[in-house]
Amino acid sequence: MPSDLFGEKVSKALDELTIELPSWGFANTGTRFGKFIQLTAATTIEEKLMDAGEVHRLMGCCPSVAVHAAWDFPDGLRGAEFIASIAEKNGVRIGSVNPTLFEDQMYKYGSIGNPDPDVRAAALDHMYESVDLARRVGSRELVLWFADGSNYPGTANIRRRKEWFESSLQQVCSRLNSDERMLVEYKPFEPAFYHTDIADWGMALTLARKAGPQARVLVDTGHHYPSQNIEQIVAWLLSEEMLGGFHFNDRRYADDDLTVGSIDPYQLFRIFHEIYFCRWETASTPRISYMVDQSHNLKNKIEAMLQTVSTVQETVAKAVIVDHERLARAQEKCDIIEAEECLRDAYATDVRPLIREWRQNHGLPGDPLTTFRESGYLEAAELERAEKNRESTSSYVSKT
Ligand SMILES: [Mn+2]
């Protein structure tokens, strides 16, 4: 394939690629063993939106920010428009709304899977409120992740809980307009260590199908067991027209929240390959929301987001230059070497010059990370935020 054709394909793919950033990725977040405080981290929703806006200003492809209802909208619906206006002031908008269904003490034994009908009703109310919140801030997407599950065999009625999930998700879905979506996320374990109510893509697909026409499955790349074939899951969901979106991150052991592509970049390539091969074969563009779900404990949060977005752009560029005609012919003839070489050729291509060119054509810095590091943004953020971050707690030691 001639290189000018490469350039055209990459440029077109990057033009239409948008990646949503998570508000929680800019704040200090903990591990089970405590937090390491970063003095430059965002301490308020205003600062989170400012940092997200800075990433979008440098990368040009991150126009929206995912929010967590309870963390980012402490006043609920009151103040929602104000927060939307702060986003706008920073050159971004509010994207997917994530109901927060796991932090409150009442959720100790689950939210919509809780045996207590009052807790299930409260969780449902919070999801309804999240739908209203999404509308107020101009968002069309609800992302649902549930921490529900159990820690010991026999302690939870798994079938009953499945029915409670079905009815709650149906009720939320029935409130959505036809252009609004509900994405159902799955995770095999953690925080529950025996069973999770939505443990895998088959369970998420079953629930999404039963919930209604606006429901789709969300694939969080970190929410799988080691060695699971994620690209096959993606291919099946594409074939079923049930792939709603992604939460990007990488993992080595469990849900590690590492930078996407940092551990297994070829896996991320194989995922995007399935998407772009499907698009080529079906001549259609499925609505897939690409979102980042990472919170960095050691890396600087903004720099990590710049790395993340660059990695996704590079991987999409490699997936889009796979020679699909050649690949389809090789698959047809069962020419395994030829087919595999199609992927290897694309993956081995250094696409960074093409991406630099795309950035420069769009008035963006060719090397956003260096531009950011030289901009003085972090120094200014530290002056503004250091005191507030120092005051925040980093330990689980009891206060006397
Ligand atoms: Mn996630």
Residues whose N, C-alpha, C, O or C-beta is under 5 A from the ligand:
A	BS01	MN	D220 H247 D293
